[in-house]
Amino acid sequence: MFDSSVAAVFPLPLTAFEKYMLMDDRPDYPMVFPFRLRLSGEISRPIFESSFEEALSHHPLLCALVNRSARRGPAWVLAEGLRPSVDWGLLGDAIGSPRGEKIDLNTEVGLRVWVRQGDGSAEVTFQFHHSCCDGIGALRFIGHLLAAYGGRAPSAGRRPKPWPTDPASLLGRGRFVADVAAGKGKQTRAIWAGLRDAARWVSRRPAPLCPNTPAAGNHTATRPFLETYRHVFEESETKNLFQAAARQRVTVNDLLLRDIFLALRQWNAEQAPESADRWLRIAVPVKLKTRDDDRMSAANGVSYNFLTRRESQCVDRSAFLQGISRENDPATRYRRGTSFLRGFRCMELIPGAIPLLMGANRCFSTTVLSNLGNMRRYFGKQFPCESGKIVAGNLVLEDAFGAPPIRPNTHAAFAIGTYGRRLWVCVRRDPRALTADGVRRLLGIYVNRLRNSTTEFPAVS
């Protein structure tokens, strides 16, 4: 399946972020995330399966295991005779695994797939282990699969082409473009800024979202397999939101972050009106580009930027937005992302530091907000389109969405993306803290905040 150029890359030492995801993996809170496609058209099983094999041949980390006994530390090794499974069924059939959501990378590769179809439509669910790839890597793999399918299936239009990949680029996935390349002066400032960020991170202990379950912390609570909740904005609403951000001279991401702070504060005020003024922290995945990024196979190229505010600070909406925008500046995001990885590498050298950092009782962040942006740019540029939706042979991709993993004391995790000219918001919950009705209420608060932002900054007539 893999040619010699791919095999030559392995064994492949784990990067700092891959180790972090592996260490944070636990049976009740596995570091896995779902991604779902909804398509019109009937999927040809033979064409899909051959396309799936082609896509896997270009994305070898999805066919690899972790060897923890490697001499120089944990390393990826190509799995001999193991391939991701594809489970076929009728639309409406349940999905699941006898192992539950957890994927043990010692014995199982980090990808599972379910296909459900009938009456001219289909749904494909992917489950990725976050040590294998991030959301962008997942989209690149999915784009490769759809392009391969479109190249094989009968079609009257032009045939799509996947992004080119270079397996050798995986060797550089843990090396990021230096943010200190301008000389010693900038290097010193970057170190001091990183130390300041670390001090703030340690001293400002965030609080989890207030739970709304009858018995918070119930260890028997479970959620349906790969459960998600979602809202999709209309095309006109999406356009208005983008225009509102432009009128304030901030990015859409700034607006999304400002409004989730306000939503968290409102939720906490509803659940615990007498609670003290607490710290809220948003963990924001940050893309750390490499020189080989455009040709890299599915992998992890991210770190975290953490934004922390007191609940009482989440009031002055206009001033608050500008503060978020300054802190969310690309250079600041990048520096903090690299500082987080450097800090993790340093803590690996201190016995007992990692378990202390990642203890089950510690709240790492109040929530996660992962913004994938316009997803079409990761699928590839060569797809024919209908009304902003990509076409792959006899299939039209009508919808695509996913959500991040949940960790202890992070009771909800959000993902946002744009596809088919419409913005979607998707959230996963910890059932030990949030009921199904509760997470719907939380999502509704956030959606209403975003809608209010389009009228808060109206167009000047």
Buried (B, 14 or more C-beta within 10 A) or exposed (E): EBEEEBEEBBBBBBBBBBBBBBBBBEEBBBBBBBBBBBBBBBBBEEBBBBBBEBBBBBBBBBBBBBBEEBEEEBBBEBBEEEBBEBBBEEEEBEBBBEEEBBBBBEEBBBBBBBBBBEEEBBBBBBBBBBBBBBBBBBBBBBBBBBBBBBBBBEBEEEBBBBBEBBBBBBBBBBEBEEBBEEEEEEBEEBEEBBEEBBEEBEEBEBBBBBBBBEEBEEEEBEBEBBBBBBBBBEBEBBBBBBBBBBEBEBBBBBBBBBBBBBBBBBBBEEBBEEEEEBBBBBBBBBBBEBEBBEBBBBBBBBBBBBBBBEBEBBEEBEEBBBBBBEBBEEEBBBBBBBBBBBBBBEBBEEEEBBEEBBEEEEBBBBBBBBBBBEBBEBBBEBBBBEEEBBBBBBBBBBBBBBBBBBBBBBBBBBBBBBBBBBBBBBBBBBBBBBBEEBBBBBBEBBBEBBBBBBEBBEEEE
